[in-house]
């Protein structure tokens, strides 16, 4: 008797805030309605220059078109499989996705503040770290005043959670 293989497709879920989803939707709309048209126009102009085999403007426009189309596909997937973060069932003093966390590094006391977001809306320079980051993974589920050791590529650091909102 032959066994049949059953493949189950599991789509990745993209946890994000309502604000993060709206930002992705705006970017998608901009790419579809503005950027696509600009690139098509650049390709038309570049084609008018003649020989496409040595036409750097044409190659550049085609490369940008490929990038934009790939980004559109990525954004559509992220939006389609977005899971809006709901912290209603999480204790107010517990670190979770969508919350702003303040901690001090031990022993020197440098204070840092981050919002833990899904990877789709992570922006470390704006203080938004991915739930997949070493810092967020170490902090999620911990509570206000907990001391936590975070393993980072630069080595371990100890922190004390001083704010959860």
C-alpha positions in Angstrom: 0.0 0.0 0.0 1.4 3.4 -1.0 1.3 6.3 1.3 0.2 9.6 0.0 2.0 12.7 1.0 -0.2 15.5 2.2 1.2 19.0 1.9 -0.5 21.6 4.0 0.3 25.2 3.1 0.6 27.4 6.1 0.6 31.0 5.3 2.8 33.2 7.4 0.9 35.6 9.7 2.2 39.2 9.9 1.4 40.6 13.4 1.1 44.4 13.3 -0.6 47.4 14.8 -3.6 49.0 13.1 -1.3 52.0 12.4 1.3 49.7 10.9 -1.2 48.1 8.5 -2.5 51.5 7.4 1.1 52.6 6.7 1.6 49.5 4.5 -1.7 50.2 2.7 -0.6 53.8 2.0 2.8 52.6 0.6 1.0 50.0 -1.6 -1.4 52.6 -3.0 1.5 55.0 -3.7 3.5 52.2 -5.5 0.5 51.2 -7.6 -0.9 54.6 -8.5 2.2 56.8 -8.7 5.4 54.9 -8.9 4.3 52.3 -11.5 3.3 55.1 -13.9 6.6 57.0 -13.3 8.6 53.9 -14.1 6.5 53.1 -17.2 7.2 56.6 -18.5 10.9 56.2 -17.8 10.9 53.0 -19.8 9.1 54.7 -22.7 11.6 57.5 -22.8 14.6 55.2 -22.5 13.3 53.1 -25.4 13.2 56.1 -27.6 17.0 56.4 -27.2 17.4 53.4 -29.5 19.6 50.4 -29.0 18.4 48.7 -25.8 21.4 46.5 -25.4 23.6 49.4 -24.3 21.0 51.6 -22.8 21.7 52.2 -19.1 18.6 54.3 -18.6 16.5 51.5 -19.9 18.3 48.9 -17.7 17.9 51.1 -14.7 14.2 51.7 -15.2 13.6 47.9 -15.7 15.6 47.1 -12.5 13.5 49.7 -10.6 10.3 48.2 -12.1 11.3 44.7 -11.0 12.0 46.0 -7.5 8.7 47.9 -7.3 6.6 45.0 -8.5 8.3 42.7 -6.0 7.6 45.2 -3.2 3.9 45.4 -4.3 3.7 41.6 -4.1 5.3 41.6 -0.7 3.0 44.4 0.6 -0.1 42.7 -0.7 0.9 39.4 1.0 1.6 41.2 4.3 -1.7 43.1 4.3 -3.7 40.0 3.3 -2.2 38.0 6.2 -2.0 40.8 8.7 -3.0 39.9 12.2 -3.9 43.1 14.2 -2.4 43.0 17.7 -5.0 42.8 20.4 -3.6 43.4 24.0 -7.0 43.3 25.7 -6.2 40.0 27.3 -2.7 40.9 28.4 -1.9 42.3 31.9 -1.2 46.0 31.8 2.3 45.5 33.3 3.2 42.6 31.0 5.5 43.1 28.0 3.7 42.2 24.7 3.5 43.0 21.1 2.3 46.6 20.5 3.4 47.9 23.9 6.0 50.5 24.6 8.8 49.2 26.9 11.2 51.2 28.9 14.2 49.5 30.6 17.5 50.4 32.1 20.7 48.6 31.4 22.3 47.2 34.5 24.5 48.2 36.3 25.1 51.6 34.6 21.5 52.7 34.2 21.3 53.8 30.6 17.5 54.0 29.8 16.1 52.8 26.5 12.6 52.8 25.2 11.1 50.7 22.4 7.8 49.8 20.9 7.5 46.1 20.1 5.9 45.6 16.7 5.6 42.9 14.1 8.5 42.5 11.7 6.5 44.2 8.9 6.6 47.6 10.7 9.9 47.4 12.5 12.0 50.6 12.3 14.8 50.5 14.9 15.8 54.1 14.2 12.3 55.2 15.1 12.3 53.0 18.3 10.2 50.2 16.8 11.8 46.8 17.2 10.6 43.6 15.7 9.0 40.9 17.9 11.6 38.6 16.3 14.6 40.7 17.6 16.7 39.3 20.5 15.6 42.2 22.8 11.9 41.7 22.1 12.1 37.9 22.4 13.8 38.2 25.8 11.3 40.8 27.1 7.9 39.5 25.8 6.0 37.9 28.6 8.1 39.5 31.3 6.6 42.1 33.7 7.3 45.5 35.1 10.3 45.5 37.4 11.6 42.1 36.2 15.3 41.8 35.6 16.1 40.1 32.3 19.3 38.9 30.6 19.2 39.6 26.9 21.5 37.7 24.5 22.5 39.9 21.6 25.1 39.4 18.9 27.3 41.9 20.9 27.0 39.8 24.0 24.7 39.5 27.0 23.2 42.5 28.7 21.1 42.7 31.8 18.2 45.0 32.0 15.4 46.0 34.4 12.0 46.8 33.0 10.9 50.1 34.4 8.0 51.0 32.1 5.2 49.1 30.2 2.5 51.0 28.4 
